Amino acid sequence: MNRIDDPNAEGVAEEVEELVRHLRRSPETANTLESTHYAVVRALLDGGHTSVLMQLLTQPMMYGLFPDHLTCNLLMHTFLQRKEYTAAARVASYLMLQEDFGPHLTQALALASCYYYITSEDNQPWEDYTPKVEEPKEEVKIRVKFLRNPYYDDHFDLKEPDHLVGKTLAWASPLVGGLVGRSCEVLGWALYGKWDELEAALDRLRTGKEHIAASVVSHVKSLIEGVEDGQVCEQLISALARLEAADSGVVEQDLSSAITQLVQEAAKEAEPLDIKIQKENYHRWEKQREEEYQKQIEEYRKKQLMAKIEHKKQDLAAREEVIFFFDNKNKLSLLLSDAKKKYYHKKSPAYPKKKKPRVIDEAYIPPEV
């Protein structure tokens, strides 16, 4: 895939999805170019096909779409500008599932995507793109040697949006650090529902005399109130109370503005190097594409030449047969006579013949031994 002239044209998203899916299932998927991932993302992003793009991104095993950090930065930045916070958070959760948050700018954008998704009140729905297997109409029984115990890996098996976003925040925030990182880490553990990790993080902040934003504390309190285990709920409320009682444990801070400033500073710092890398990628991809194109042309020419040679050999064989007809007349006559011979299988009679009774010679005298 090189370029789509009109990504807004009708049916483009469906064609791209079908093309990528068929490529993934073919042997040629091993030869997929690095530029293909970027081209697919740009085609769907420029055309506004967010739903199809999320479908491809959330099912990498089916579609084989693995964008790099620069492409993920482009996705998150574009979705944040469009206020499509659900899509931005899904890109951030993709980085979490790959366990690779990349450079500082990618970390900051991932944190911002998750935070705005949590705090926004009119988010787009979090669609489940997992293919649904149709249940058979009749009961089907299959004999198996043994039953596998159900296993939940707490990573790739995560399906709940709050758990995915919470784990992404909890993992990305320590990489960012500072007030923003500490506050978002606490919020992430609470959203993820990992109460032991949340209590440990609160105690660590209290003992380290580090502060977090008051808005996060109120949000965490509302999440703790939904805990069914009363003992766990009391422990978490006590941990929050101890943090609030500590000196400078909780401060008033506009976390949204702080995150926006963090992203802007990271972008300003990474901009020169990222532009240089992307330009080099464009030149390298263009050169690689030209090399692959010339390689395919050469393969096509070889196939054409081999077909011509085979046709020439068949033509020469036919002409040789005509020219040397009289020299090979005897050989041809033998072949012709063998071809004219007919062989018939011996048929068994419909009714078996009766054997004649053996005649006994009454005058026969056996020899003496």
C-alpha positions in Angstrom: 0.0 0.0 0.0 1.4 3.4 -1.0 -1.2 6.0 -1.1 -5.0 6.5 -1.3 -5.9 9.6 -3.3 -9.3 10.1 -1.7 -9.5 8.5 1.8 -13.0 10.0 2.2 -14.4 8.1 -0.8 -17.2 5.7 -0.1 -16.1 2.1 0.7 -12.4 3.0 1.2 -12.4 1.8 4.9 -14.0 -1.5 4.1 -11.6 -2.1 1.2 -8.6 -1.3 3.4 -9.9 -3.6 6.2 -10.4 -6.5 3.7 -7.0 -5.9 2.1 -5.1 -5.9 5.4 -7.0 -9.0 6.7 -6.3 -11.0 3.5 -2.7 -9.9 3.6 -2.4 -11.1 7.2 -3.7 -14.6 6.2 -1.5 -15.0 3.2 2.2 -16.2 3.1 3.1 -12.7 2.0 2.5 -11.3 5.4 6.1 -12.2 6.3 7.2 -9.6 3.6 5.0 -6.8 4.9 6.9 -3.5 4.7 7.4 -1.2 7.6 5.7 1.6 5.7 2.5 -0.5 5.3 1.5 0.1 8.9 2.0 3.8 8.6 0.1 4.0 5.3 -2.9 2.1 6.7 -3.1 4.3 9.8 -2.8 7.5 7.7 -5.4 6.4 5.2 -8.0 5.6 7.9 -7.1 8.6 10.1 -7.3 11.2 7.3 -10.6 9.7 6.1 -12.1 9.9 9.6 -12.6 6.1 9.8 -12.0 5.9 13.6 -14.1 2.8 14.1 -12.3 0.7 11.5 -8.9 2.0 12.7 -9.7 0.9 16.3 -10.9 -2.5 14.9 -7.5 -3.0 13.3 -5.5 -1.7 16.2 -7.2 -3.7 18.9 -6.8 -7.0 17.0 -3.2 -7.2 16.0 -3.1 -11.0 15.6 -5.9 -10.8 13.0 -4.8 -7.8 11.1 -1.1 -7.5 11.8 -1.1 -3.8 12.4 1.7 -2.7 14.7 2.3 1.1 14.6 5.6 2.5 15.9 5.9 5.2 18.5 5.8 8.1 16.1 2.6 6.7 14.5 1.0 6.3 18.0 2.0 9.9 18.8 0.2 11.0 15.7 -2.9 9.0 16.5 -3.1 10.2 20.2 -2.5 13.8 19.3 -5.1 13.8 16.5 -7.7 12.1 18.6 -7.1 14.5 21.5 -7.5 17.4 19.2 -10.8 16.0 17.8 -11.8 15.2 21.4 -12.2 11.6 20.6 -10.9 10.6 24.0 -12.1 7.0 23.8 -10.0 6.4 20.7 -7.0 8.1 22.2 -7.3 6.0 25.4 -7.4 2.8 23.3 -4.2 3.7 21.6 -2.6 4.3 25.0 -3.9 0.9 26.2 -2.4 -0.7 23.1 1.0 0.6 24.2 0.3 -0.8 27.7 -0.5 -4.2 26.3 2.7 -4.1 24.3 4.5 -3.1 27.5 6.4 -0.4 25.5 5.5 3.3 26.3 8.4 4.6 24.2 10.1 8.0 24.6 8.9 10.8 26.9 6.5 12.3 24.4 4.7 9.0 23.9 4.5 8.5 27.7 3.0 12.0 28.2 0.4 11.6 25.4 -0.6 8.2 26.8 -1.1 9.7 30.2 -3.1 12.6 28.8 -5.3 10.3 26.7 -6.2 8.2 29.7 -6.8 11.2 32.0 -9.1 13.0 29.6 -11.0 9.8 28.9 -11.6 9.4 32.7 -12.6 13.0 33.3 -14.7 13.6 30.2 -18.4 13.2 30.6 -19.5 12.5 26.9 -17.1 9.9 25.7 -17.7 7.7 22.6 -18.7 4.1 23.4 -16.0 1.6 24.0 -16.8 -0.9 21.3 -15.9 -4.6 21.6 -14.3 -5.7 18.3 -13.7 -9.3 19.4 -15.1 -11.6 16.7 -18.2 -13.4 18.1 -18.4 -17.1 17.6 -21.8 -18.3 16.7 -23.2 -20.9 19.1 -24.3 -24.1 17.3 -28.0 -24.7 17.2 -27.6 -28.3 18.4 -25.6 -29.5 21.3 -22.2 -30.7 20.1 -20.1 -33.0 22.3 -16.4 -33.3 21.7 -14.2 -36.0 23.4 -11.1 -34.5 24.9 -8.2 -36.1 26.9 -8.4 -33.6 29.7 -9.9 -30.2 30.6 -7.8 -27.1 30.8 -8.3 -25.0 33.9 -9.5 -21.5 33.1 -6.6 -19.0 33.3 -6.9 -15.2 33.5 -3.6 -13.5 32.8 -4.8 -10.0 34.0 -3.2 -8.4 30.9 -4.3 -9.6 27.4 -7.5 -10.9 29.0 -8.5 -7.4 30.2 -11.8 -6.4 28.6 -13.3 -3.8 30.9 -12.5 -0.2 29.7 -11.8 1.1 33.3 -9.3 -1.8 33.9 -7.5 -1.2 30.7 -7.3 2.6 31.2 -6.5 2.2 34.9 -3.6 -0.2 34.3 -2.3 2.1 31.5 -2.3 5.0 33.9 -0.7 3.0 36.7 2.1 1.9 34.5 2.8 5.1 32.5 2.6 7.5 35.4 5.8 6.5 37.2 7.7 7.1 33.9 6.4 10.6 33.8 7.0 11.4 37.5 6.3 14.6 39.4 2.9 15.7 40.8 1.1 14.6 37.6 2.7 11.2 37.6 2.0 10.6 41.3 -1.6 11.7 41.1 -2.3 9.7 38.0 -0.7 6.6 39.4 -3.0 6.6 42.4 -6.0 7.2 40.1 -4.9 4.4 37.9 -4.6 1.8 40.7 -8.1 2.9 41.9 -9.6 2.6 38.5 -7.9 -0.7 37.9 -9.4 -2.1 41.2 -6.0 -3.1 42.6 -6.6 -2.0 46.2 -3.4 -3.5 47.7 -1.3 -1.5 45.2 -3.4 1.6 45.8 -2.8 1.4 49.6 0.9 0.8 49.1 1.1 3.9 46.8 -0.8 6.1 49.3 1.5 5.0 52.1 4.6 5.6 49.9 3.4 9.1 49.2 2.9 9.8 52.9 6.2 8.4 54.1 8.0 10.2 51.2 6.3 13.5 52.0 5.1 13.8 48.5 1.8 15.4 47.5 -0.9 14.7 45.0 -3.8 16.7 43.5 -6.9 17.2 45.6 -9.1 16.4 42.5 -7.6 12.9 42.4 -8.3 12.3 46.1 -12.0 13.1 45.6 -12.2 10.9 42.6 -10.4 8.0 44.4 -12.8 8.4 47.3 -15.8 7.9 45.0 -14.2 4.8 43.6 -13.5 3.4 47.0 -17.1 3.8 48.1 -18.0 1.2 45.5 -15.8 -1.5 47.1 -17.9 -4.4 48.4 -15.4 -5.7 51.0 -16.0 -3.5 54.0 -12.6 -4.2 55.6 -10.7 -3.2 52.4 -12.8 -0.1 52.1 -12.0 1.0 55.7 -8.3 0.4 55.1 -8.3 2.5 52.0 -10.2 5.3 53.6 -7.7 5.3 56.5 -4.8 5.4 54.1 -6.4 8.4 52.4 -7.0 10.1 55.7 -3.4 9.6 56.8 -2.2 11.2 53.5 -4.6 14.1 53.9 -3.4 14.7 57.5 0.2 14.7 56.5 2.0 18.0 55.8 1.4 19.1 52.1 -0.1 15.6 51.4 -2.8 17.0 49.2 -2.6 20.3 47.2 -5.0 22.1 45.0 -3.7 21.7 41.5 -5.4 22.0 38.1 -4.3 18.6 36.8 -5.7 19.1 33.3 -3.6 22.3 32.7 -0.5 20.6 34.2 -0.9 17.6 31.9 -1.4 19.9 28.9 1.7 21.8 29.8 3.6 18.5 30.3 2.6 17.3 26.8 3.6 20.7 25.2 7.0 20.6 26.8 7.6 17.0 25.8 6.6 17.8 22.2 8.8 20.9 22.1 11.8 18.8 23.3 11.2 15.8 21.0 10.1 17.8 17.9 13.5 18.2 16.1 14.6 14.6 16.5 11.2 13.2 15.6 11.0 15.3 12.4 14.5 14.2 11.5 13.6 10.5 12.1 10.4 10.7 10.2 12.1 12.4 7.2 14.7 9.6 7.2 11.9 7.0 7.3 10.1 8.6 4.3 13.3 8.4 2.2 14.1 4.9 3.4 10.6 3.7 2.7 10.6 5.2 -0.7 13.9 3.6 -1.6 12.8 0.3 -0.2 9.5 0.4 -2.2 11.5 1.1 -5.4 13.8 -1.8 -4.7 10.8 -4.1 -4.1 9.1 -2.8 -7.2 12.2 -3.5 -9.3 12.6 -6.9 -7.7 9.0 -7.8 -8.7 9.6 -6.5 -12.3 12.7 -8.7 -12.5 10.8 -11.8 -11.3 8.0 -11.1 -13.8 10.5 -10.8 -16.6 12.2 -14.1 -15.6 8.8 -15.8 -15.6 8.1 -14.4 -19.1 11.5 -15.5 -20.4 11.0 -19.0 -19.0 7.6 -19.3 -20.6 9.1 -18.2 -24.0 11.9 -20.8 -23.6 9.4 -23.5 -22.8 7.2 -22.5 -25.8 10.3 -22.5 -28.1 11.3 -26.0 -26.9 7.9 -27.4 -27.6 8.0 -25.8 -31.1 11.5 -27.2 -31.8 10.4 -30.7 -30.7 7.4 -30.5 -33.1 9.5 -29.4 -36.0 12.1 -32.0 -35.2 9.4 -34.7 -35.4 8.4 -33.5 -38.8 11.9 -33.1 -40.2 13.1 -36.6 -39.0 9.8 -38.4 -39.8 11.3 -40.8 -42.3 14.4 -41.5 -40.2 12.2 -42.5 -37.3 9.5 -44.2 -39.4 10.3 -47.7 -38.1 10.2 -46.5 -34.5 6.9 -44.7 -35.1 5.4 -47.8 -36.7 6.3 -49.8 -33.7 4.8 -47.3 -31.4 1.7 -47.2 -33.7 1.4 -51.0 -33.7 1.7 -51.1 -29.9 -1.0 -48.5 -29.6 -3.4 -50.5 -31.9 -3.1 -53.7 -29.8 -6.1 -54.4 -27.7 -6.0 -56.5 -24.6 -9.1 -58.2 -23.4 -9.5 -59.5 -19.9 -10.4 -63.2 -19.7 -13.9 -63.3 -18.5 -14.9 -66.0 -16.0 -17.9 -68.1 -17.1 -21.3 -67.2 -15.8 -21.9 -70.7 -14.5 -18.9 -72.8 -13.3 -18.4 -76.1 -15.1 -18.9 -79.3 -13.3 -15.8 -81.5 -12.9 -16.0 -85.0 -14.3 -15.7 -87.7 -11.6 -12.3 -89.4 -11.4 -12.2 -92.8 -13.0 -10.8 -95.4 -10.6 -8.7 -98.2 -12.1 -9.7 -101.3 -10.3 -6.8 -103.3 -11.8 -4.2 -101.0 -10.3 -1.7 -102.7 -8.0 0.4 -100.4 -5.9 4.2 -101.1 -5.9 5.8 -102.9 -3.1 8.2 -100.8 -1.0 
